[in-house]
Amino acid sequence: MAGAIARSDDVRRQNRRLVLTAVRRRGALSRTDLTGMTGLSASTVSAIVAALVSEGVLLENRDSDGSTVRRGRPQVSLMPNPDIAKVGVVNLSLNSITVALVDYAGGTIAEQIADLPTWPATGRDLLAEISAMLRQQVQSGAGSGGKLMHISMSVQGVTDAAGEKMLWAPIIRERNIGFGPALTRAFGVPVALANDCTMLAEALRWTDPDHYSGDFAAILLSYGIGMGLYLKGKPFSGSHSSAAEFGHMAHIPYGALCRCGRRGCIEAYAGDYAIWRNAMGMPDTAPPAFSIDAKVFTELAEQARETAGIEREAFHTAGRAIGFGLNNLFSLIDPVPIALVGPGARVFDLIEPEIRNAISGSAGWDGAQELAIRCYPEEHPLILQGCAMTSLLHLDADVFSGGEARGFSQTSAA
């Protein structure tokens, strides 16, 4: 008997999750729409929606403004209730911390960027700044009245598989920083920590499911080179770490010095510091520059477009490194759609030919010229969106699917 009850509860949670996921993906859906999208019966959808509306998780909106002529009862659309909960979003990148507060409907309540030199900072310094920024937003009372219920944080570095610690990052000396547990203690909510490229991929999966579903890769071309990889609709990660460290795959054994301290990585040829190092005619053993000014990188690209020379060859070298890396990846998992994200996407015209030429060597595959590669020059909005979706999906699946919304206080939590 107990087993039957447990199974019934599981089915109920699964059905509620299906409805919430459909509403989140499409928004403003009617009960009829939900029946078609979820495959559930009309009576099941009606019962689930009635409960979610009663609990305040979903809101009803009756289309009675006269804009569309309909026979019979006005169409009733459903949407997430922005006022039932808040989630916190944090992105730690080179010399910068971004903190945002997002309501349950996905609307941004507040967003703040703080410039902070990350290399000399300690984990304690970074946690203090992040906590102060987020606490100020939560206590400001702006926007949603719902309480803070989850935090997602992305870092420009390697995280552990549990989503709690930053194991290593090129932007800070200290290692093994427990951002997740520390923020949970500070705010009393679950925290998910992830590599920033994983969040890029999550954002693309939700904003453009026609192109990014099943298998695909999002590659960040910036201060470093990273990858968010989805296989069979699931984010790929290692048993111990976030893995998918595309930038630190070997390109040339014992080759150019990488920022990670090893030699011959893809990043040591394709990172912005590597392109600059080669364009300046410096030896590949020269220590990587900590950062390259965006204006300097833009001027370098303009020079490469104008005349053939060492600058253009530096970009071609980067393209070859990326292409051969993809060649190796495709030998393992077969070709997948690629998204290039960040400043490197702005110089795609300079690196594309060498990328495709290198991929053409993939065994048994000659479709390099047709491979889908799309470019997204601005990485930060996508990273924040990926973090927000991670938190909101947690609420959909692990909180509101079980009916725990009843009795939630509509007041802000510190």
C-alpha positions as CSV (number, residue, x, y, z in Angstrom):
1,M,0.0,0.0,0.0
2,A,2.8,2.4,0.9
3,G,4.5,1.6,-2.4
4,A,1.3,2.4,-4.3
5,I,1.0,5.8,-2.5
6,A,4.6,6.6,-3.3
7,R,4.2,5.8,-6.9
8,S,1.0,7.9,-7.1
9,D,2.9,10.8,-5.5
10,D,5.7,10.3,-8.1
11,V,3.3,10.4,-11.0
12,R,1.6,13.5,-9.6
13,R,5.0,15.3,-9.2
14,Q,6.0,14.3,-12.7
15,N,2.7,15.5,-14.2
16,R,3.0,18.9,-12.4
17,R,6.6,19.2,-13.6
18,L,5.5,18.6,-17.2
19,V,2.9,21.4,-16.9
20,L,5.3,23.8,-15.3
21,T,8.0,23.0,-17.9
22,A,5.6,23.6,-20.7
23,V,4.5,26.9,-19.3
24,R,8.0,28.0,-18.7
25,R,9.2,27.1,-22.2
26,R,6.3,28.7,-24.1
27,G,4.5,31.0,-21.7
28,A,0.9,32.2,-21.8
29,L,-0.6,28.7,-22.6
30,S,-4.2,27.7,-22.3
31,R,-5.3,24.4,-20.8
32,T,-6.0,23.1,-24.3
33,D,-2.4,24.0,-25.3
34,L,-1.0,22.2,-22.3
35,T,-3.0,19.1,-23.1
36,G,-1.5,19.0,-26.5
37,M,2.0,19.7,-25.4
38,T,2.2,17.4,-22.4
39,G,0.2,14.5,-23.7
40,L,-1.8,14.4,-20.5
41,S,-5.6,14.1,-20.5
42,A,-7.7,17.2,-20.4
43,S,-9.0,16.3,-17.0
44,T,-5.5,15.8,-15.6
45,V,-4.3,19.1,-16.9
46,S,-7.4,20.8,-15.6
47,A,-6.9,19.4,-12.1
48,I,-3.1,20.2,-12.1
49,V,-3.7,23.8,-13.3
50,A,-6.5,24.3,-10.7
51,A,-4.1,23.3,-8.0
52,L,-1.2,25.4,-9.3
53,V,-3.4,28.4,-9.6
54,S,-4.8,27.8,-6.1
55,E,-1.3,27.6,-4.7
56,G,-0.3,30.8,-6.4
57,V,2.3,29.2,-8.6
58,L,0.5,30.0,-11.9
59,L,-1.6,33.0,-12.8
60,E,-4.6,33.1,-15.1
61,N,-5.0,35.8,-17.6
62,R,-8.4,36.1,-19.4
63,D,-8.1,37.5,-23.0
64,S,-11.0,39.8,-22.8
65,D,-9.5,43.0,-24.3
66,G,-11.4,42.7,-27.5
67,S,-8.3,42.4,-29.6
68,T,-9.4,39.0,-31.0
69,V,-12.9,38.0,-31.8
70,R,-13.8,34.6,-30.2
71,R,-16.9,32.6,-29.8
72,G,-17.9,31.4,-26.3
73,R,-15.9,31.8,-23.2
74,P,-12.8,34.1,-23.2
75,Q,-9.5,32.3,-23.7
76,V,-7.6,31.9,-20.4
77,S,-3.8,31.8,-20.6
78,L,-1.5,30.6,-17.8
79,M,1.9,32.0,-16.8
80,P,4.3,31.7,-13.9
81,N,3.5,34.0,-11.0
82,P,6.4,36.4,-10.6
83,D,5.6,37.2,-7.0
84,I,5.9,33.7,-5.5
85,A,9.6,33.4,-5.4
86,K,13.0,35.0,-6.2
87,V,16.3,33.4,-7.3
88,G,19.7,34.8,-7.1
89,V,22.2,34.8,-10.0
90,V,25.9,35.3,-9.7
91,N,28.7,35.3,-12.3
92,L,32.3,35.5,-11.3
93,S,34.6,36.4,-14.2
94,L,38.0,38.1,-14.7
95,N,38.0,41.3,-12.5
96,S,34.2,41.4,-12.3
97,I,31.3,40.1,-10.3
98,T,27.7,40.3,-11.5
99,V,24.8,39.7,-9.2
100,A,21.2,39.7,-10.2
101,L,17.8,39.0,-8.7
102,V,15.2,37.2,-10.9
103,D,11.5,36.6,-10.2
104,Y,9.8,33.3,-10.8
105,A,8.5,34.4,-14.2
106,G,12.1,35.0,-15.3
107,G,12.0,38.8,-15.1
108,T,15.1,40.6,-13.8
109,I,14.3,42.5,-10.6
110,A,17.8,44.0,-10.0
111,E,21.3,43.6,-11.5
112,Q,24.6,45.0,-10.4
113,I,28.2,44.7,-11.6
114,A,31.2,45.3,-9.4
115,D,34.7,45.7,-10.7
116,L,37.1,43.9,-8.4
117,P,40.7,42.7,-9.1
118,T,40.2,39.0,-8.9
119,W,43.8,37.7,-9.0
120,P,44.9,39.2,-5.6
121,A,41.5,38.5,-4.0
122,T,40.9,35.6,-1.6
123,G,37.9,33.4,-1.6
124,R,36.8,35.2,1.6
125,D,37.0,38.5,-0.2
126,L,34.9,37.3,-3.1
127,L,32.3,35.7,-0.9
128,A,32.0,38.9,1.2
129,E,31.4,41.0,-1.9
130,I,29.0,38.6,-3.5
131,S,27.0,38.3,-0.3
132,A,26.9,42.0,0.3
133,M,25.6,42.6,-3.3
134,L,22.9,40.0,-3.1
135,R,21.8,40.9,0.4
136,Q,21.4,44.5,-0.7
137,Q,19.2,43.5,-3.6
138,V,17.1,41.1,-1.5
139,Q,16.5,43.7,1.2
140,S,15.8,46.6,-1.2
141,G,12.2,45.4,-1.6
142,A,12.2,46.1,-5.3
143,G,10.1,44.0,-7.7
144,S,8.7,40.6,-6.6
145,G,7.4,40.1,-3.1
146,G,8.4,36.4,-3.1
147,K,11.2,35.2,-0.9
148,L,14.7,34.1,-2.1
149,M,14.6,30.4,-2.7
150,H,17.7,29.4,-4.8
151,I,21.0,30.8,-6.0
152,S,22.9,29.8,-9.1
153,M,26.5,30.9,-9.5
154,S,28.8,30.5,-12.5
155,V,32.6,30.8,-12.4
156,Q,35.3,31.2,-15.0
157,G,37.0,28.0,-13.9
158,V,36.7,24.3,-13.1
159,T,34.0,23.3,-10.5
160,D,33.5,20.0,-8.7
161,A,30.9,17.5,-9.9
162,A,28.7,18.2,-6.8
163,G,28.3,21.9,-7.8
164,E,29.7,23.2,-4.6
165,K,33.4,24.2,-5.0
166,M,35.5,26.1,-7.5
167,L,38.5,23.7,-7.9
168,W,40.6,26.0,-10.1
169,A,40.3,29.2,-12.0
170,P,42.8,31.3,-14.0
171,I,41.4,34.5,-12.5
172,I,42.4,33.8,-8.9
173,R,45.3,32.3,-7.0
174,E,43.3,30.4,-4.4
175,R,41.9,27.0,-5.2
176,N,39.1,24.8,-3.8
177,I,36.8,27.6,-2.7
178,G,33.5,26.4,-1.3
179,F,31.2,29.1,-2.8
180,G,28.1,26.8,-2.6
181,P,28.1,25.9,1.1
182,A,29.2,29.4,2.1
183,L,26.3,31.0,0.2
184,T,23.9,28.4,1.6
185,R,25.0,29.3,5.1
186,A,24.6,33.0,4.4
187,F,21.2,32.9,2.7
188,G,19.6,29.6,3.9
189,V,18.8,28.4,0.3
190,P,20.2,25.7,-2.0
191,V,23.1,26.9,-4.3
192,A,24.2,25.4,-7.6
193,L,27.8,26.2,-8.7
194,A,28.8,25.6,-12.3
195,N,31.3,26.4,-15.0
196,D,30.3,29.5,-17.0
197,C,30.3,27.6,-20.3
198,T,27.8,25.1,-19.0
199,M,25.5,28.1,-18.3
200,L,26.1,29.3,-21.8
201,A,24.9,26.0,-23.2
202,E,21.9,26.0,-20.8
203,A,20.8,29.4,-22.0
204,L,21.1,28.4,-25.7
205,R,19.1,25.2,-25.0
206,W,16.2,27.3,-23.8
207,T,16.4,30.3,-26.1
208,D,16.8,28.4,-29.3
209,P,15.7,24.7,-28.9
210,D,15.3,24.3,-32.6
211,H,19.1,24.5,-33.0
212,Y,20.3,23.5,-29.6
213,S,18.8,20.3,-28.3
214,G,20.1,16.8,-28.1
215,D,23.8,17.1,-28.9
216,F,25.6,20.5,-29.2
217,A,28.6,22.5,-27.9
218,A,29.0,26.1,-26.8
219,I,32.6,27.3,-27.0
220,L,33.6,30.4,-25.2
221,L,36.4,32.3,-27.0
222,S,37.6,35.0,-24.6
223,Y,40.3,35.5,-22.0
224,G,40.2,31.7,-21.9
225,I,38.8,28.9,-24.0
226,G,36.0,26.8,-22.5
227,M,33.2,24.5,-23.6
228,G,29.7,23.7,-22.5
229,L,28.7,20.3,-24.0
230,Y,25.3,18.7,-24.2
231,L,24.9,15.0,-25.2
232,K,21.5,13.4,-25.7
233,G,19.9,16.4,-24.1
234,K,22.0,16.3,-20.9
235,P,24.9,18.5,-19.8
236,F,28.2,16.6,-19.9
237,S,30.3,16.6,-16.8
238,G,33.0,14.4,-15.3
239,S,32.7,12.2,-12.2
240,H,34.8,14.6,-10.2
241,S,34.7,18.0,-12.0
242,S,32.8,20.0,-14.5
243,A,35.2,18.6,-17.2
244,A,34.7,19.5,-20.9
245,E,37.9,21.6,-20.6
246,F,38.2,22.0,-24.4
247,G,40.7,24.9,-24.1
248,H,43.1,22.6,-22.2
249,M,43.1,19.7,-24.6
250,A,46.5,19.2,-26.1
251,H,47.0,20.8,-29.5
252,I,50.8,20.5,-29.9
253,P,52.7,18.4,-27.4
254,Y,55.2,20.5,-25.4
255,G,54.2,23.5,-27.4
256,A,53.2,27.1,-26.4
257,L,52.9,28.0,-22.7
258,C,49.3,28.0,-21.5
259,R,47.9,30.1,-18.7
260,C,47.2,26.9,-16.8
261,G,50.9,26.2,-16.6
262,R,51.1,23.4,-19.1
263,R,52.3,23.6,-22.6
264,G,50.6,22.9,-26.0
265,C,46.9,23.5,-25.0
266,I,44.4,24.7,-27.5
267,E,44.1,27.9,-25.4
268,A,47.8,28.6,-25.7
269,Y,47.1,29.2,-29.4
270,A,43.5,30.4,-29.5
271,G,43.0,32.5,-26.3
272,D,43.1,36.2,-26.8
273,Y,46.4,36.4,-25.0
274,A,47.8,33.7,-27.3
275,I,46.7,35.6,-30.4
276,W,48.2,38.8,-29.1
277,R,51.5,37.0,-28.2
278,N,51.8,35.5,-31.7
279,A,50.9,38.8,-33.3
280,M,53.6,40.6,-31.4
281,G,56.2,38.0,-32.5
282,M,56.9,36.9,-29.0
283,P,58.2,33.4,-28.3
284,D,55.6,30.9,-27.4
285,T,57.3,30.3,-24.1
286,A,56.6,33.9,-23.1
287,P,54.4,34.1,-20.0
288,P,50.7,34.7,-21.0
289,A,49.5,38.2,-20.4
290,F,47.0,38.3,-17.6
291,S,44.5,40.3,-19.7
292,I,44.2,41.8,-23.1
293,D,42.4,45.1,-23.4
294,A,39.3,44.8,-25.7
295,K,40.4,47.8,-27.7
296,V,43.8,46.3,-28.3
297,F,42.2,43.1,-29.5
298,T,39.9,44.9,-31.8
299,E,42.7,46.9,-33.4
300,L,44.6,43.7,-33.9
301,A,41.7,42.2,-35.8
302,E,41.3,45.2,-37.9
303,Q,45.0,45.1,-38.9
304,A,44.6,41.4,-39.7
305,R,41.7,42.1,-42.0
306,E,43.5,45.0,-43.8
307,T,46.8,43.3,-44.7
308,A,48.4,39.9,-44.8
309,G,51.1,39.5,-42.2
310,I,51.9,38.3,-38.7
311,E,48.6,39.6,-37.3
312,R,46.5,37.6,-39.8
313,E,48.6,34.5,-39.3
314,A,48.0,34.7,-35.5
315,F,44.3,34.5,-36.1
316,H,44.8,31.7,-38.6
317,T,46.8,29.8,-36.0
318,A,44.0,30.2,-33.5
319,G,41.5,28.9,-36.1
320,R,43.6,25.8,-36.7
321,A,43.9,25.1,-33.0
322,I,40.1,25.3,-32.5
323,G,39.5,23.3,-35.7
324,F,41.8,20.4,-34.8
325,G,40.3,20.4,-31.3
326,L,36.9,20.0,-32.8
327,N,38.2,17.4,-35.1
328,N,39.3,15.3,-32.1
329,L,36.0,15.9,-30.3
330,F,34.0,14.8,-33.4
331,S,36.1,11.6,-33.6
332,L,34.7,10.7,-30.2
333,I,31.1,11.9,-30.3
334,D,30.3,12.6,-34.0
335,P,29.9,16.2,-35.3
336,V,27.5,18.4,-33.4
337,P,26.2,22.0,-33.9
338,I,28.6,24.6,-32.5
339,A,28.0,28.0,-30.9
340,L,31.0,30.3,-30.7
341,V,30.4,32.8,-27.9
342,G,32.3,35.8,-26.6
343,P,34.9,38.3,-28.2
344,G,36.2,35.5,-30.4
345,A,32.9,35.4,-32.2
346,R,33.6,38.9,-33.5
347,V,36.6,37.6,-35.4
348,F,34.9,34.6,-36.9
349,D,35.7,35.8,-40.4
350,L,39.4,35.5,-39.5
351,I,39.3,32.1,-38.0
352,E,36.5,30.3,-39.8
353,P,38.4,29.1,-42.9
354,E,41.1,27.4,-40.8
355,I,38.5,25.9,-38.4
356,R,36.6,24.3,-41.3
357,N,39.8,23.1,-43.0
358,A,41.0,21.4,-39.9
359,I,37.7,19.7,-39.3
360,S,37.7,18.4,-42.8
361,G,40.2,15.8,-41.7
362,S,37.6,14.1,-39.4
363,A,37.6,10.4,-40.3
364,G,34.6,9.3,-42.4
365,W,33.0,12.8,-42.5
366,D,33.3,15.4,-45.2
367,G,30.7,17.9,-44.1
368,A,33.0,20.5,-42.5
369,Q,31.8,23.2,-44.8
370,E,28.1,22.6,-43.9
371,L,28.7,22.3,-40.2
372,A,26.4,24.6,-38.3
373,I,28.4,27.2,-36.5
374,R,26.6,30.2,-35.0
375,C,28.2,33.2,-33.3
376,Y,27.2,35.1,-30.2
377,P,29.6,38.0,-29.3
378,E,28.0,38.8,-25.9
379,E,28.6,36.1,-23.4
380,H,27.5,37.7,-20.1
381,P,23.7,37.9,-20.9
382,L,23.7,34.3,-21.9
383,I,25.6,33.2,-18.8
384,L,23.2,35.0,-16.5
385,Q,20.2,33.6,-18.3
386,G,21.7,30.1,-18.0
387,C,22.1,30.6,-14.2
388,A,18.5,32.0,-13.9
389,M,17.1,29.0,-15.8
390,T,19.0,26.6,-13.6
391,S,17.5,28.1,-10.5
392,L,14.0,28.4,-11.9
393,L,14.0,24.8,-13.2
394,H,15.1,23.7,-9.7
395,L,12.0,25.4,-8.3
396,D,9.8,23.9,-10.9
397,A,11.1,20.3,-10.4
398,D,12.0,20.1,-6.7
399,V,9.8,22.6,-5.0
400,F,6.5,23.5,-6.8
401,S,6.0,20.1,-8.4
402,G,5.3,18.7,-5.0
403,G,2.7,21.3,-4.0
404,E,5.0,23.0,-1.4
405,A,3.8,26.4,-2.5
406,R,1.0,26.5,0.0
407,G,1.5,29.0,2.7
408,F,4.5,30.7,1.3
409,S,5.1,34.1,2.8
410,Q,5.1,36.8,0.2
411,T,7.8,38.7,2.1
412,S,11.4,39.1,1.2
413,A,14.0,37.0,3.0
414,A,17.3,38.4,4.1
